[in-house]
Structures are given as C-alpha cells and as structure tokens.
Amino acid sequence: MLKILNNIKIVDLTSVVLGPYATQILADLGADVIKIEPPEGDIFRYVGPSRSNGMGAGFLNINKNKRSICLNLKRKEEYDSLIDHIKNADVFIHNMRPKAAERLGISHEHISAINSEIVYCAATGFGADGVYADKPAYDDIIQAESGIAWLAGAQNGRPQYVPTVLADKIAALFAAQSILAGIVHKLRTGEGSNIHVPMFECLASFLLSEHIAEKAFDPKNGKAGYTRMLSKNRRPFETSDSFITVMPYSGKHWKSLFELLGTQDSILSSLAMDDHERSKNIDRLYSHISGKFISRTTNDWIELLEQHDVPCGRTNTLDDLFTNPHLLSVQFFETYLHPSEGVVTTTRHPVSFIGSLQSENSPPPKLGAHNSDSKSSNEN
C-alpha cells in the first residue's frame, strides 16, 4: 500500500464491484476506507469460490486495505453512527439510486448539511437528470444499453456480453479519478463537491471515444463505428500449436509483414501503404494474412515477427497470466497470509509511484471486523 493519500478518510457505502473497485484503488494509494455494510454484508462476499462463507475470491481481491463496519441504517442509532463517521470524513461514496438515497437520508442535501467540505460521490446506473434516473442497473444491463453487447457480437451478428464486469470496472475508474479531482479541489479551496458517476454515460463515452466515426461530422446520417475494430478478420490467428496476435498498424509494419510472409500481391501492398486505403480495406488485408500462421509455432512466429519489427503477442488464457514472464518479473502477484482465510494470492496496485513511501497491505476484512474500533473512535 502506498502512502500517497494518507489521512484521507473515505466512508464507503457501496457494494459488489463498481464502488468497491473504485475505493480499492484509493485504499491502495493510502486512503483510510471505511466500508459500511448491512447486517447481511456486501452480497459480493458470497460469490465463490471461497474457503469460508462471506469471503469469496472476488471480494478478497477488491477489498484490501479497508475497514469493515456493519450497520443497520434503518435503526436510528446505527444511522447516527454513519453520520458520525461522515462528520470528519473527506469523501462519502454510495451506489444507491437517487430516490433510495433520499429515503435513507444520504442524499447530497443531507450529507453536505452535516459536512459542507465533503467530496460526495453517487455512483449509479444512469444520470440523475435523465429519464432513466431511477432504473435499476447491473453490468449486463449497462453492457446492453451502452452498445458494448452489440459491439462484442458484431462479428458474428448476435449480441453477447463481454465475459467480465466491464461496465462496473470502467465506471469505477471514472469514479476514482473524479473523487481524486474532488479531493484536490477540497484541499485547494476548502469546498466540497457533488459528484455523480452514471454507468451508462461513462460506458457510452468510453465506447464512442473511437467509435464515434462519421457521427462526429454528421450525427443524423453518419454511421458510427471504427472500421478496423469491426473487421470480421480482426482476431487472433491460429498457429500450429496455439494462437498469436499480429498487429501491423502502420504502412511500415505491413511492408515488413508482407516481406516476411512472401506476399507478392502489388494491389494489396498498395492498399497497405496508403493510410486512407488501408483503413477502408482493413478487413481485406486481415483476411489475406489470417491463414498464414498455421505453418509454425507461436514461439517461432514471435521470434520472426520481432526480428522484422512487426508488433505481435501471445494470446494468453486467464490461467496463463499467472505464469506470464513479464508479470512475474514485475512482482504483479502478491501472496500473503490472511488471518482467517490462510494463504491468499492477489494482484498488486498496477501503477508505480517511484520513490514513494509504502507500507504493508491490510487484509480484506471479515464482516463488521472493525465495529469495535468504530465505537472507540466515536466515543473519543
């Protein structure tokens, strides 16, 4: 754990992935994150595999360096305990829909009246001013609504979900950066912030970064979609023993690749060397090279492609990541002894702050593990 955000206190009333992943980033940077959980706990605790009930692998991986306080916010004295924490907090984040937050007494109006300097962050499915404001939102719903599911299935003509909680994690990145901006503003001016992080808008912005295409110039009649991304032949290519990713991006790359493959087609070479024509005809170019790699092993091809300065890479499985030579060389995986779960492997914070002070990580907490600490702190 880094010490970049030492003495920044975050009260975290979120669950599952979006909020916890965002606050995990901040906790890894040294913030004191107090995870407020209902009596039944964050439901993500119970998603397996696990060694004991309520300590699932996914929960363990995104709830390090946090404290857990269990509160039933429908009980006045326990709601008052939440408010006591908020009074001296720098940040408050929740992931409830606007009407639910209002009913529970955690709207921005409620919280800013208690702590005018609070960085308040609501992470929800849809923007509070829109017609979808109070619709429920889960990752699959946002993948579908945002166009991600359509895009994932564009090559086979049938929408499909990306097999990761993509919407939650992308929105979490927006939340973390927005909270950090709010903290900077607070430190400079003494003023709080009212931040709303809507998953739908975050995913639409993320997706349209490159896919806005013709819509940038003609929103009514233009067609969205980045041609290269939508090529049916943009995929890992089969080798004699597995698959390889080959990514000729510039004309220079294509020239080197054609020389390596022995391509003599002057028309294809001409298309590949012209930036505009290459973009228009990218599926034709990918189609030409798609069956060229079956004659050698992946290792052989990587050696040859690197010699010819053609960008390439292995097509790893998830399991392959745990033996990947680069990840091992940068000590990406960390193993520690959890007080109740035994030996656990996790991923470290991926960003390095060279020369910054660090301290030992604290293990993901059992439900309500820090309730006694909370009482002592509030009494003081």
N, C-alpha and C positions, 0 to 999 in steps of 0.2 A: 504494500500500500504506500502510495506517495503521500507527501505532506503538503501538497500544493494548496488544498482547501482546509487546512487546519483551522479550527474554531468556527467553521461554518456549520450551523445546525439546520438539519433538514427534517421536517416532520412529513412522513411518507404514508399517506392513506391510499395506497394503490395495491393492486393485486394482479396475478397472472404474469404477463410478460412486459407490456408496454411501460408501465410505471416502474416496476422493479428493475428492468433493464436500464432505464434512464438513471435511476438513483444508484444502481450498481456502478455505473460509470463515475458518478460523483463521489461515491464512497471509496472507490479505488483511488481517487485523487485526494482523499484525506478528509472528506466531509463526514461529520457525525450524523449518520442517517438513522432516525428512529422509525422503525417500521411498525405502524399501528395496525393490528389485526383484530378481527372479530373473534368471538369465543371459538368458532369452528376453524379459524385460521384462514390464511390465503389458500384458495382452492387449488392453486398450482403446487402446493405442498404434497398433494395426494396423487400427482401424476407420476407413475413409475417410469423406470424401475427404482426400487428403494430397498434399503436394508431394514428400515423401521418406518412405521406409519407416520406420515406427515413430513418426511424428509426425502422427497423424491430427488432424482439426479438433476433435473432441470432447475428445481427450486434451489438446490445447493449451489448451482453454478452461477446464479444471478442474484444471490442474496448474501454474499460475503461482506464482511466489514460493516454489518448493520446490527442494530439492537432491535429486539422484538418486544413490543408491549401489547398485551392482549386487553382490549377494552370493548365493552358492550355499549355503544354510543347511544342506545335507546334509554339507558339508565342515566339519570341526571348527574350523579356523582362521577360517573366514568366519562361522560361527555365533558364535564368540568375539568377532568384530568387532561383530556386532549387540549382543551383551551389553555390550561396552564403551560403545556409544552409549547403551544403556538405563541404565547406571550413573549417568549425570549428566543424564538426561532428566527432564522434568516429566510427560510424557504418553507412553503407548505405546498404539497402536491397531492392531488386526488384524481381518480378516474371515474367519477360518477357523472351521470347525465345532469344537465342544469336543474331540472325540477327536483330530482332526488337530492342534489346538493343543497338546494334551498330548504327542502323539508327537514333535512338533518341539521341545518344550521351551520353549514360550511361553505356557503356562497362567498364570493369576494366581498360583498357588502358586510356580511357577518364578520369575516376574518380580519378585514382591513380596519374595522372599527375597534378591534382588540389590539392589533399591531399594525400601525399605519406604515411601517417600513418593510412589511413582509413582501417577499417575492412569491406571489400567489400563482400557481400553475394548475390549470384544469386540463387534463388530457382525456379527450372524449372522441366519439366516433365522427361527429360532424360539427361544423361551425355553429356557434350558439345563435347566430343571427339568421341562419338558413332554415329552409322548410323541413329539413331532416334533423333538426337540432336534438330532438328527444327520441330519435330512433335508436334501438339497441344496435351495437356494433361489435362484431367479433372479427378476427383476422380473415376468415373466409369471406365474410360479407364485404369487407373493405377491398379484398383482392378482386372480388367480382365487380363491385361498384366502380372501382378506380380504373378498370381496364386491364389490370395485371393478369387476371384469369384468362381473358380473351387473348392477350398477347402470348401467354405461356402455351396456348394451344393453337396459335395462328398457323404453325407449320403443318399441323395435321387436321385443321378445320374443326376442332372440337375444343371449347374452352376447358381449361383444367387449372387447378390450384398449384402454385409453386409449393413444393413439399418442405416448406419451412414457414415459421410465423413471420413472414416478411413484413406485413403491414405493421404489426406491433413493433418490430425492431427498428424499422425505418422511422416511424413516428417517435420512438424512444430517442433516437439520435436528434431529431428536431427538438424534443423536449429538453434534453440535456444541454444542448447549445443555447437554447432560449433561456433556461434557468441561469446558466453561466453569464449570459448577457445581462440578465436582471440583477445578478449579484454585483457585477461591475458597476451598473447604474446606481445601485444602492450604496456601494462604497464611495462612489464619486459625489453623490448628491444627497444621500440620506433618504431618498424617496423609494417607496415600494413599487411593485409592478403587478399588473393584472394580465397574466399570460394565458392564452387559450391555444392548445395544441390539438387540432382536429385531424384524426387519422386520414379521413377521406381527402381533405385538401392537401395534406402532406404527401400522400401517395400519388395524387394527381400531379402535383408539382414535380415530384421525383421522376415520375414516368415521362412527363412531357418535356423534360429537360432537352432530350434529343429527338423525341418522337413528335414534337410539335410540327416539324417539317413545313409543308405548304400552308398549314393553318396560320403560320406566323405572318404570312403575306395576304392570305385570303381566307379568313375564318369561316366564311359562309360556304364557299365552294371548293376550297383547297382540301387536300387529303392528308390526314395525319399519318405518321409512320416513317421511321428511319429505314431506308431501303435495305441497307446491309444487315440490320438486325432482323429483318423479316424474310431474309433469304431462306428458302427451304433447305438449301445445301450448306447453310452455316451451322455446322455441328462438328463434334469430334470425329476424326476419320479413323477407320479401322486399320490396325497394323496386323502383323502375323501373330502377335501374342496379346494385344490389348487395344487401346485407343490412344490417339495423340491429338493434341490441339495444335493447329498450324495457323498462324495469324499474319499473313502477308498484308501489310496495311498501306505502304507507300509503293510507288512505281518501282523504286529500287528493290524493295522486298520481292515484288512479283518477278522482276527480271532475274534475280538470284534464284528464286524458286524454279522458274521455268528452265534455267540453265541446269540446275540440279536434276530436274525430272526429265530433261531431254526434250522439252516441248519445242516443236518447230513451227507451230501454227502462227503465222505472221499476223493474222487478224486478231487472235486472242492477245498476242503480245502488244499489238497496237492499242487495244482496248485497255489492257492493264496499265499501260504507261501514261494514259490520259486521265487526269483526275476526274473529270466530268463523266467520261465514258465508262471509267471503271466503276463509278458509283451506280450508273444506270444499268450496268451489265454484271453486277457483282454475283448474282445467282448463277449466271452462265460460267463465270470464272471459277466459282466454288465447285460447280458441277464437274468441270474439267479435271480438277485435282482430287476430287473426293475418293476415287478408287485407286489412286496412285501409291498408296502407302502400305498396301496389304503384303507386299513382297519382302518387307524387312520387319524386324522387331522394333518396338518403341525406342529402346535404348540406341539401336543403330541409327534410327531416323533422327533422334535428338542430337546425336553426335554430328551427323552430316548437316543438319539444318543449322546448328550453331556455328559450324565451320563456315557456312555460307551466309551467316548473319540474317537468317530468317527467324523471326520470333516464333517460339514454339513452347510447348509444355506438356507435362503428363496429364492424363485425365484421371485424377485420383478418386477413389471411393472415400466415404467418410472415415472408414477404418484406416485407410492409407495415411490420413493426416497424422495419426499417432506415431507413425514411423518415418514421416517426411524428414529428410535430412536437414532442410532449412529450418523448419520449426523446432527440431531438436537442437540445432546449433544456436538458436536464439533463446533457448530455455522457455519456449512458449507454454509448455505444460508444467504445472506445479503439483506436487504431491504433498499432502500434509495429513496429520493425524487429528481427526475430528473427535472431540471428547465423547460423543455418543455414537457416531457412525463409523468409526475406525478409519482406515486409510482411504483417503479420497483424492482423486485427481481432478484438477480444474484447469482452466485457462487463465493466464495472467492478463493484466491490462495490456492491450496490444501497443499502446503508444508509449514511447520513452521520453522522459524528461531528463536529459543528460546532466549529471551532476547534482540533481535534486535529492533531498533527503528522503529516505524511505524508512518504513517500519514494518513489522510483521503483520500479515493479514490476520484478521479475527475470523473465526469460522462462522458459517451461516447458523443463525440461532434457532433453537427449538422454540416452539410457540410460547410466547409470554416469558421467555427466559430472563428478560430484564425488567419485569414488573416491579420487583423489589428495589432495583436501582432507581426506577422512576419515582416511587413513593418517597425514597430518601431525598432525592433531588428536589421534589416539590415541597417537601417539608422544610428543606433548607431555604 
